[in-house]
C-alpha cells in the first residue's frame, strides 16, 4: 500500500510541475479531466 501511495504522490508532483509550465487554464482542465477519466477506468477494471 505504501508503494501505491508513493507512486500516486510522485505523479501528482509531476503533474503540478507540468502545470507550472502550462499557461493555458483550458488546456490544463482538459488534461485533468482526461487523466481522471482514464485513471477511474484503469482503477475500476
Buried (B, 14 or more C-beta within 10 A) or exposed (E): EEEEEEEEEEEEEEBEEEBEEEEEEEEBEEBEEEEEEEEEEEEEE
